[in-house]
Amino acid sequence: MNRNKIKKIRDSEKIAAGEVVERPANVVKELIENSIDAGAKEVRVIVKKAGKTLIQVIDDGIGIPSDEIEFAFERHTSSKIRGIEDLETLSTLGFRGEALASITAVSQVEIISRTENEEAGIQLYIEGGKLLEKKEISCLVGTNIKVKNVFYNIPARQKFLKSDSTELGHITDIMQRYALAYPGIHFIYRHNDLDVLNCPVNDLKTTVFHIYGKKNAKYMESIDYSEEDNDFKIYGLLGHPEVSNKNRNYSSLFINHRYVISDLLYRAVQEAYKGTLMVGKHPFFILHIELDPSAIDFNVHPKKLHIRFENEDYIFNKVYNVIRNFIEETFIEKEAKYISTEISDYISNKEELALTDEENESQAASTSKRTTQKIVEVRDESKDLIDRKDQMVEESVQLHLTESITKRKSIKKQMPETYIRDKYIIAKNFPKIRLIPYTGQLSNNIYVVLEGTSQDGEQGLYILDQHAASERITKEYFLKMYESSKRSKQQLISPLKLEVNPSEKFFIESNLKEINMLGFTFEHFGGNTFILREIPTIMGKLPDVKIINEIIADITEIGKDKTFSEIKEEIINYLACHKSIRGGDELTLKNIRNLLIDLANCKNPFHCAHGRPTLKFISFKELDKLFKRTG
């Protein structure tokens, strides 16, 4: 690989974008970008104590010549550009000449580098930006740089670094992004002498397998679009809706091989998936876009993550149309390809219709019995609450299994009362109205109308928000679990094997004790795999692997920049929301009665986990005023 000499950048003040080093992850990013620009085929990253005490990057790139290596650590020197006009044709990751100078200003640096043309390499020791020693050394072609004790000379900055798990999460995220950006480079990443990531040279789908696991890789489809003049290309992997996520952080966008964050492009992809995703879900994708460098400005953010386009409408429409056409052809028209056939007791529509009503009822009862038998009851002081929850789960399962049977039975006769409840009264110049069900649950299955007396003795109506009420009950359950030595857990007869990504692995390992205090029992199985053996009893039926993976992903995101003690309440609120009765769930009288009893026993029965009201009261006096029955 040919290279230019390291020289001072002309008009550097017009290119500089401010501070480079905020945390160890920034150091890792700048160093591996230099390795990639140097044509490395293997990049080895070794960190200790989440990069706070050591960041070492070893590459087999072209190296730095002995007569230029010292100059490389001066501010605004570069071999990549000569002046601001070169940004128009930028093809490298680094270009401002700030990184090495900024890193050496706040750390202790040792670098060894050698080019192919030189018999020996050069070793430098730099501390706080000052050169302490320079000598020749025997070494391989390439560069080996060690950055020790980041912010050792700025204690105030060092104090504000986050926990090891948080800082390590940021480094891991950077490593994953560059492994996806450059599948043709072998990335090796170790922390405290343990392998975190080892992505050999491979195709992109195999790299996704190494990082995100088998299922995500399985549900990814390759896209490869280019125009005749090659001024616009889109290639990479698009995920089937089956592997969509609750946030967009797992997806990656690369412009000219640079990882970027672009709301414009994310919106284009999200819009292209419209109609295929559930509400609140985001697509999973790894997309590379290649454009003319002159149409992009990378120099708008200190970390070069955010970008600006010359013609935003053109880029948005282009990306949207390419992705939408692919989705229609691959995921919508060929949806049958993704229907699972791995369920042993799958019954086709014809076979199901062939069963008699009696056989269906028998099968539903048998299936319900098998489902509820999968839960091993654990008795403790919360038994009454648990029994009611289990009963609700069993009724829900029974209702779901028999619903299709009920629909197929011909209803020859309806009771007049049912008819009046189900049918609207429709008359000219009169509102469309009907009676509410005997349970008091309104037809949107969000609110329940009740009658009662307020604490100051007034009679009237209460309106219950069923999700808010259930969320409060579940939150107090998890709080009690966390604070108690006696935990109500249910053992899974068949433990779940979970594949997580490296960031999630570190979060679980770092907070294993606290997570188990919430009623989960995780065991590390090896690599990025965990075994889930127990779950909180309140979770009810046997959980789906996808749901548990979703929970892990979400609580990892919540805890990305904070300690577990700081985010405990937020995680409990999340779990409470996740496992509560939903707006839209149909409830029986028994469900509603149990919900009210459990809510009444809460310490704070009038607000959900997020502070919304659970109950609202309207007195008969207010109704009298509304109908002008009082003066």
SULDA-V83371 format. One record per residue. N is the residue number from 1. RES is the residue in three letters. PHI is phi in radians with two decimals (* if undefined). NEAR is the number of other C-alpha atoms within 8 Angstrom. Layout:
n,res,phi,near
N,RES,PHI,NEAR
N,RES,PHI,NEAR
This chain:
n,res,phi,near
1,MET,*,5
2,ASN,-1.36,3
3,ARG,-2.46,5
4,ASN,-1.61,6
5,LYS,-1.24,7
6,ILE,-1.34,11
7,LYS,-2.41,9
8,LYS,-1.19,8
9,ILE,-1.46,12
10,ARG,-1.24,7
11,ASP,0.89,8
12,SER,-1.07,11
13,GLU,-1.13,5
14,LYS,-1.41,6
15,ILE,-1.82,9
16,ALA,-1.00,9
17,ALA,-2.18,8
18,GLY,1.81,5
19,GLU,-1.11,7
20,VAL,-1.75,10
21,VAL,-1.71,10
22,GLU,-1.98,6
23,ARG,-2.74,8
24,PRO,-0.95,14
25,ALA,-1.05,12
26,ASN,-1.12,11
27,VAL,-1.12,12
28,VAL,-1.00,13
29,LYS,-1.03,9
30,GLU,-1.13,10
31,LEU,-1.25,9
32,ILE,-1.28,10
33,GLU,-1.13,10
34,ASN,-1.10,10
35,SER,-1.12,13
36,ILE,-1.13,10
37,ASP,-1.08,10
38,ALA,-1.46,10
39,GLY,1.37,10
40,ALA,-1.13,14
41,LYS,-1.78,10
42,GLU,-2.43,10
43,VAL,-2.19,15
44,ARG,-1.95,11
45,VAL,-2.04,13
46,ILE,-2.14,13
47,VAL,-2.21,13
48,LYS,-2.25,11
49,LYS,0.84,10
50,ALA,1.00,13
51,GLY,1.50,13
52,LYS,-1.28,11
53,THR,-1.78,12
54,LEU,-2.69,14
55,ILE,-2.28,16
56,GLN,-2.15,12
57,VAL,-2.17,15
58,ILE,-2.06,11
59,ASP,-2.33,13
60,ASP,-1.92,14
61,GLY,-1.31,13
62,ILE,-1.35,14
63,GLY,1.38,13
64,ILE,-2.02,11
65,PRO,-1.05,10
66,SER,-1.07,10
67,ASP,-1.50,5
68,GLU,-2.06,10
69,ILE,-1.06,10
70,GLU,-1.18,9
71,PHE,-1.15,9
72,ALA,-1.09,12
73,PHE,-1.64,10
74,GLU,-1.47,9
75,ARG,-1.20,10
76,HIS,1.08,11
77,THR,-2.01,15
78,SER,-2.77,15
79,SER,-1.76,10
80,LYS,-1.73,9
81,ILE,-2.37,10
82,ARG,-1.94,11
83,GLY,-2.79,10
84,ILE,-1.10,11
85,GLU,-1.13,5
86,ASP,-1.26,9
87,LEU,-1.12,10
88,GLU,-1.18,7
89,THR,-2.16,8
90,LEU,-1.08,7
91,SER,-2.25,6
92,THR,-2.01,7
93,LEU,-1.37,9
94,GLY,-1.60,10
95,PHE,-2.79,8
96,ARG,-1.62,11
97,GLY,1.23,12
98,GLU,-1.75,11
99,ALA,-1.03,11
100,LEU,-1.08,11
101,ALA,-1.13,13
102,SER,-1.16,12
103,ILE,-1.16,11
104,THR,-1.19,14
105,ALA,-1.22,9
106,VAL,-2.14,13
107,SER,-2.71,16
108,GLN,-1.87,13
109,VAL,-2.08,13
110,GLU,-2.18,11
111,ILE,-2.28,12
112,ILE,-2.19,13
113,SER,-2.59,17
114,ARG,-2.61,18
115,THR,-1.68,12
116,GLU,-1.15,8
117,ASN,-1.40,4
118,GLU,-1.93,8
119,GLU,-1.34,6
120,ALA,-2.25,9
121,GLY,-1.70,16
122,ILE,-2.11,14
123,GLN,-2.07,13
124,LEU,-2.10,14
125,TYR,-2.08,12
126,ILE,-2.25,13
127,GLU,-2.35,12
128,GLY,1.03,10
129,GLY,1.53,10
130,LYS,-1.86,6
131,LEU,-1.29,9
132,LEU,-1.75,8
133,GLU,-2.75,8
134,LYS,-2.46,9
135,LYS,-2.69,7
136,GLU,-1.37,8
137,ILE,-2.68,9
138,SER,-1.39,7
139,CYS,-2.81,9
140,LEU,-1.34,8
141,VAL,-1.16,13
142,GLY,2.23,15
143,THR,-2.32,17
144,ASN,-2.25,11
145,ILE,-2.11,11
146,LYS,-2.05,11
147,VAL,-2.00,14
148,LYS,-1.97,11
149,ASN,0.90,10
150,VAL,-1.02,14
151,PHE,1.15,10
152,TYR,-1.05,9
153,ASN,-1.74,7
154,ILE,-2.32,8
155,PRO,-0.96,8
156,ALA,-1.11,6
157,ARG,-1.25,8
158,GLN,-1.09,10
159,LYS,-1.12,6
160,PHE,-1.59,6
161,LEU,-1.16,8
162,LYS,-1.41,8
163,SER,-1.08,8
164,ASP,-0.99,8
165,SER,-1.12,10
166,THR,-1.19,14
167,GLU,-1.10,16
168,LEU,-1.15,13
169,GLY,-1.06,12
170,HIS,-1.18,9
171,ILE,-1.13,12
172,THR,-1.06,10
173,ASP,-1.06,9
174,ILE,-1.06,11
175,MET,-1.09,10
176,GLN,-1.11,9
177,ARG,-1.09,10
178,TYR,-1.31,9
179,ALA,-1.13,13
180,LEU,-1.32,11
181,ALA,-1.26,11
182,TYR,-2.29,8
183,PRO,-1.10,14
184,GLY,-1.45,8
185,ILE,-1.94,12
186,HIS,-1.48,13
187,PHE,-1.77,14
188,ILE,-2.18,12
189,TYR,-2.34,12
190,ARG,-2.20,12
191,HIS,-2.26,12
192,ASN,0.85,8
193,ASP,1.23,6
194,LEU,-2.06,6
195,ASP,-1.18,9
196,VAL,-1.77,8
197,LEU,-2.56,11
198,ASN,-2.44,10
199,CYS,-1.94,12
200,PRO,-1.12,8
201,VAL,-1.04,8
202,ASN,-2.76,9
203,ASP,-1.34,8
204,LEU,-1.09,10
205,LYS,-1.13,9
206,THR,-1.18,9
207,THR,-1.12,13
208,VAL,-1.05,12
209,PHE,-1.04,11
210,HIS,-1.10,10
211,ILE,-1.62,10
212,TYR,-1.90,11
213,GLY,1.67,12
214,LYS,-1.12,7
215,LYS,-1.12,6
216,ASN,-1.08,12
217,ALA,-1.12,12
218,LYS,-1.07,6
219,TYR,-1.67,10
220,MET,-1.83,12
221,GLU,-2.08,8
222,SER,-1.35,8
223,ILE,-2.12,10
224,ASP,-2.59,8
225,TYR,-2.17,8
226,SER,-2.58,9
227,GLU,-1.67,8
228,GLU,-0.99,5
229,ASP,-1.46,5
230,ASN,1.07,7
231,ASP,-1.38,10
232,PHE,-2.50,11
233,LYS,-2.35,13
234,ILE,-2.29,13
235,TYR,-2.59,11
236,GLY,2.43,12
237,LEU,-2.35,13
238,LEU,-2.02,12
239,GLY,-1.52,14
240,HIS,-1.12,12
241,PRO,-0.92,9
242,GLU,-1.00,6
243,VAL,-1.93,10
244,SER,-1.23,12
245,ASN,-2.23,11
246,LYS,-1.43,9
247,ASN,-2.47,8
248,ARG,-1.68,9
249,ASN,-1.18,5
250,TYR,-1.41,8
251,SER,-1.38,9
252,SER,-2.34,11
253,LEU,-2.07,12
254,PHE,-2.20,12
255,ILE,-1.89,11
256,ASN,0.87,10
257,HIS,1.23,10
258,ARG,-1.83,8
259,TYR,-1.21,12
260,VAL,-2.34,12
261,ILE,-2.01,8
262,SER,-2.38,9
263,ASP,-1.06,6
264,LEU,-1.05,8
265,LEU,-1.25,10
266,TYR,-1.07,8
267,ARG,-1.13,8
268,ALA,-1.09,12
269,VAL,-1.19,13
270,GLN,-1.03,10
271,GLU,-1.11,8
272,ALA,-1.13,11
273,TYR,-1.48,11
274,LYS,-0.98,7
275,GLY,1.60,4
276,THR,-1.95,7
277,LEU,-1.92,11
278,MET,-1.21,5
279,VAL,-1.03,4
280,GLY,1.51,5
281,LYS,-1.75,10
282,HIS,-2.10,11
283,PRO,-1.20,16
284,PHE,-1.84,14
285,PHE,-2.66,12
286,ILE,-2.21,11
287,LEU,-2.11,12
288,HIS,-1.87,14
289,ILE,-2.17,13
290,GLU,-2.01,11
291,LEU,-2.33,11
292,ASP,-1.09,9
293,PRO,-0.96,12
294,SER,-1.23,8
295,ALA,-1.57,9
296,ILE,-2.26,11
297,ASP,-2.07,11
298,PHE,-1.51,10
299,ASN,-1.69,9
300,VAL,-1.99,10
301,HIS,-2.56,10
302,PRO,-0.95,10
303,LYS,-1.68,7
304,LYS,1.05,10
305,LEU,-1.59,10
306,HIS,-1.63,11
307,ILE,-2.30,14
308,ARG,-2.29,8
309,PHE,-1.84,9
310,GLU,-1.16,7
311,ASN,-2.30,7
312,GLU,-1.17,8
313,ASP,-1.08,6
314,TYR,-1.07,7
315,ILE,-1.13,10
316,PHE,-1.02,11
317,ASN,-1.13,9
318,LYS,-1.09,8
319,VAL,-1.11,12
320,TYR,-1.00,12
321,ASN,-1.12,9
322,VAL,-1.11,9
323,ILE,-1.18,10
324,ARG,-1.09,11
325,ASN,-1.04,8
326,PHE,-1.12,10
327,ILE,-1.12,11
328,GLU,-1.08,9
329,GLU,-1.32,9
330,THR,-1.69,9
331,PHE,-1.78,10
332,ILE,-1.58,9
333,GLU,-1.22,7
334,LYS,-1.97,8
335,GLU,-1.03,9
336,ALA,-1.01,5
337,LYS,-1.05,5
338,TYR,-1.72,5
339,ILE,-1.23,6
340,SER,-1.22,5
341,THR,-2.10,6
342,GLU,-1.63,4
343,ILE,-1.48,6
344,SER,-1.16,5
345,ASP,-1.77,4
346,TYR,-1.14,6
347,ILE,-2.14,6
348,SER,-1.27,6
349,ASN,-1.05,6
350,LYS,-1.12,6
351,GLU,-1.12,8
352,GLU,-1.16,8
353,LEU,-1.18,7
354,ALA,-1.29,6
355,LEU,-1.27,8
356,THR,-1.32,7
357,ASP,-1.04,8
358,GLU,-1.13,6
359,GLU,-1.13,8
360,ASN,-1.10,10
361,GLU,-1.11,10
362,SER,-1.12,8
363,GLN,-1.14,8
364,ALA,-1.09,11
365,ALA,-1.11,9
366,SER,-1.14,8
367,THR,-1.13,8
368,SER,-1.05,12
369,LYS,-1.12,8
370,ARG,-1.12,8
371,THR,-1.12,10
372,THR,-1.24,9
373,GLN,-1.24,7
374,LYS,-1.22,10
375,ILE,-1.66,13
376,VAL,-1.60,9
377,GLU,-1.27,7
378,VAL,-2.07,8
379,ARG,-1.56,7
380,ASP,-2.71,8
381,GLU,-1.15,5
382,SER,-1.65,8
383,LYS,-0.98,8
384,ASP,-1.06,7
385,LEU,-1.10,8
386,ILE,-1.12,10
387,ASP,-1.04,8
388,ARG,-1.15,9
389,LYS,-1.10,10
390,ASP,-1.08,10
391,GLN,-1.10,8
392,MET,-1.09,9
393,VAL,-1.08,10
394,GLU,-1.11,10
395,GLU,-1.11,8
396,SER,-1.09,8
397,VAL,-1.08,9
398,GLN,-1.08,11
399,LEU,-1.07,8
400,HIS,-1.12,8
401,LEU,-1.28,10
402,THR,-1.68,10
403,GLU,-1.05,8
404,SER,-1.13,8
405,ILE,-1.15,11
406,THR,-1.07,7
407,LYS,-1.11,7
408,ARG,-1.37,6
409,LYS,-1.23,7
410,SER,-1.36,5
411,ILE,-1.68,5
412,LYS,-1.43,4
413,LYS,-2.52,4
414,GLN,-2.07,7
415,MET,-1.20,6
416,PRO,-0.94,6
417,GLU,-1.07,6
418,THR,-1.11,8
419,TYR,-1.07,9
420,ILE,-1.16,10
421,ARG,-1.21,11
422,ASP,-1.39,8
423,LYS,-1.75,7
424,TYR,-1.43,9
425,ILE,-1.54,7
426,ILE,-2.08,8
427,ALA,-2.55,7
428,LYS,-1.09,4
429,ASN,1.01,4
430,PHE,-2.37,6
431,PRO,-1.13,6
432,LYS,-1.38,8
433,ILE,-2.39,7
434,ARG,-2.72,10
435,LEU,-1.28,7
436,ILE,-1.39,9
437,PRO,-1.06,8
438,TYR,-1.12,5
439,THR,-1.33,8
440,GLY,1.52,9
441,GLN,-1.39,13
442,LEU,-1.23,11
443,SER,-1.15,6
444,ASN,-1.39,7
445,ASN,0.96,12
446,ILE,-2.05,14
447,TYR,-2.02,12
448,VAL,-2.15,13
449,VAL,-1.62,11
450,LEU,-2.31,9
451,GLU,-2.00,8
452,GLY,-3.05,8
453,THR,-2.11,9
454,SER,-1.30,9
455,GLN,-1.14,5
456,ASP,-1.70,5
457,GLY,1.61,6
458,GLU,-1.42,9
459,GLN,-1.64,10
460,GLY,3.00,13
461,LEU,-1.91,12
462,TYR,-1.93,12
463,ILE,-2.01,11
464,LEU,-1.78,12
465,ASP,-1.55,12
466,GLN,-1.12,13
467,HIS,-1.25,11
468,ALA,-1.06,13
469,ALA,-1.12,17
470,SER,-1.13,13
471,GLU,-1.13,15
472,ARG,-1.09,16
473,ILE,-1.07,12
474,THR,-1.19,13
475,LYS,-1.07,13
476,GLU,-1.20,10
477,TYR,-1.10,9
478,PHE,-1.17,12
479,LEU,-1.06,10
480,LYS,-1.14,8
481,MET,-1.05,14
482,TYR,-1.14,10
483,GLU,-1.59,7
484,SER,-1.81,7
485,SER,-1.44,5
486,LYS,-1.72,6
487,ARG,-1.97,9
488,SER,-1.55,12
489,LYS,-2.07,11
490,GLN,-2.12,12
491,GLN,-1.43,10
492,LEU,-1.48,13
493,ILE,-1.07,7
494,SER,-2.01,5
495,PRO,-0.97,9
496,LEU,-1.60,9
497,LYS,-1.70,9
498,LEU,-2.06,10
499,GLU,-1.70,10
500,VAL,-2.18,12
501,ASN,-1.55,10
502,PRO,-0.98,11
503,SER,-1.11,11
504,GLU,-1.17,11
505,LYS,-1.05,10
506,PHE,-1.15,11
507,PHE,-1.12,13
508,ILE,-1.13,9
509,GLU,-1.08,7
510,SER,-1.26,7
511,ASN,-2.16,9
512,LEU,-1.02,9
513,LYS,-1.06,6
514,GLU,-1.16,9
515,ILE,-1.13,11
516,ASN,-1.13,10
517,MET,-1.18,11
518,LEU,-1.51,11
519,GLY,1.91,16
520,PHE,-1.72,13
521,THR,-2.16,10
522,PHE,-1.77,11
523,GLU,-2.25,8
524,HIS,-1.30,7
525,PHE,-1.65,8
526,GLY,2.20,6
527,GLY,1.06,4
528,ASN,-1.80,10
529,THR,-1.97,11
530,PHE,-2.17,13
531,ILE,-1.92,12
532,LEU,-1.74,13
533,ARG,-1.80,13
534,GLU,-2.43,13
535,ILE,-2.33,13
536,PRO,-1.08,12
537,THR,-1.01,12
538,ILE,-1.12,10
539,MET,-1.25,8
540,GLY,1.29,10
541,LYS,-1.17,9
542,LEU,-0.94,8
543,PRO,-1.31,7
544,ASP,-1.50,6
545,VAL,-0.98,9
546,LYS,-1.09,6
547,ILE,-1.12,8
548,ILE,-1.12,9
549,ASN,-1.06,11
550,GLU,-1.15,10
551,ILE,-1.09,9
552,ILE,-1.05,9
553,ALA,-1.06,9
554,ASP,-1.23,10
555,ILE,-1.28,10
556,THR,-1.13,11
557,GLU,-1.13,7
558,ILE,-1.05,10
559,GLY,-1.63,12
560,LYS,-1.06,8
561,ASP,-2.05,8
562,LYS,-2.44,10
563,THR,-1.37,9
564,PHE,-1.10,9
565,SER,-1.08,5
566,GLU,-1.26,7
567,ILE,-1.93,11
568,LYS,-0.92,8
569,GLU,-1.08,7
570,GLU,-1.15,8
571,ILE,-1.19,10
572,ILE,-1.12,11
573,ASN,-1.05,11
574,TYR,-1.09,9
575,LEU,-1.10,10
576,ALA,-1.07,14
577,CYS,-1.15,10
578,HIS,-1.13,6
579,LYS,-1.81,10
580,SER,-1.61,10
581,ILE,-1.03,9
582,ARG,-1.70,8
583,GLY,-1.13,10
584,GLY,1.91,7
585,ASP,-1.33,8
586,GLU,-1.45,5
587,LEU,-2.03,9
588,THR,-1.55,7
589,LEU,-1.00,7
590,LYS,-1.14,7
591,ASN,-1.02,9
592,ILE,-1.16,10
593,ARG,-1.06,8
594,ASN,-1.12,9
595,LEU,-1.08,10
596,LEU,-1.16,8
597,ILE,-1.11,8
598,ASP,-1.13,10
599,LEU,-1.14,12
600,ALA,-1.08,7
601,ASN,-1.52,7
602,CYS,-1.37,10
603,LYS,-1.20,5
604,ASN,-2.25,6
605,PRO,-1.34,13
606,PHE,-1.74,8
607,HIS,-2.42,14
608,CYS,-1.33,14
609,ALA,-1.05,12
610,HIS,-1.81,6
611,GLY,1.67,6
612,ARG,-1.29,8
613,PRO,-1.22,10
614,THR,-1.68,13
615,LEU,-2.31,11
616,LYS,-2.24,8
617,PHE,-1.95,9
618,ILE,-2.18,9
619,SER,-1.31,10
620,PHE,-1.13,10
621,LYS,-1.09,7
622,GLU,-1.13,8
623,LEU,-1.17,9
624,ASP,-1.05,10
625,LYS,-1.14,10
626,LEU,-1.07,7
627,PHE,-1.67,6
628,LYS,1.01,7
629,ARG,-1.54,7
630,THR,-2.12,5
631,GLY,-1.35,4
